[in-house]
Amino acid sequence: MPVITSIKQQKNRGRVNIYLDGKFAFGIDLTNFVLLHLKVDQELSEKEVAEIVKKVEFQKALDKVLRFATVRQRSEKEIYDYFKRKRIHVLIHEYIIEKLRHFELLDDEKFAKWWVEQRQAFRPKAKRILTQELRIKGIKPEIIDKVLGETKIDEEKMARELLAKKAYKWGGLEPRLARQKKSQYLAGKGFSWEVIEKVVNQ
């Protein structure tokens, strides 16, 4: 069974950190620390650790995650990354995930739709770039395909508008070089060669 090897006071003097077998295990407020009679060299079963963590960490951690999740839409991967950054105990991860789903604050398909809508409204991106961004956010390929398939994205119009904004760059170049520069620019923005060829030749 795990053994309490160290108890250290946090910067918040109303809480202490408990270390099991030399590794940080959980933080606990002083009231519960005293009530539970925790001490160095004390053995705790896995069940006891789980019960303590859920009792003392769950609500505090849930409040933190709720604040994070309500600022904007979040993907499930973003929530798990937040758990790691804030050192939220793994034993309560699933409890918090369940709560977020219950409050309808966690849904990767809704997140993907929101992400694409925001991009199209404020910073239009080609489908290839949107796919990369959603993958980084941990969205499954089937969800990405579904959302992008249901979203009307006029890549040709988007590419023409981007070229129009940068027209000053190519105005003085001879036609062949201008086409080459325009093609390279649009390729860097994630457009397919089919779209690039249509737009540049126009």
Buried (B, 14 or more C-beta within 10 A) or exposed (E): EBEBBBBEEEEEEEBBBBBBEEEEBBBBBBEBBEEBEBEEEBEBEEEBBBBBBBEBBBEBBBEBBBEBBEEEBBBBBBBEBBBEEEEBBEBBBEBBBEBBEEEEBBBBBBBBBBBBEEBBEEEBBBBBBBBBBBEEBBBBEEBBEBBBEEBEBEBBEBBBEBBEEEEEEBEEEEEEEBBEBBBEBBBEBBBBEEBBBBBBEE
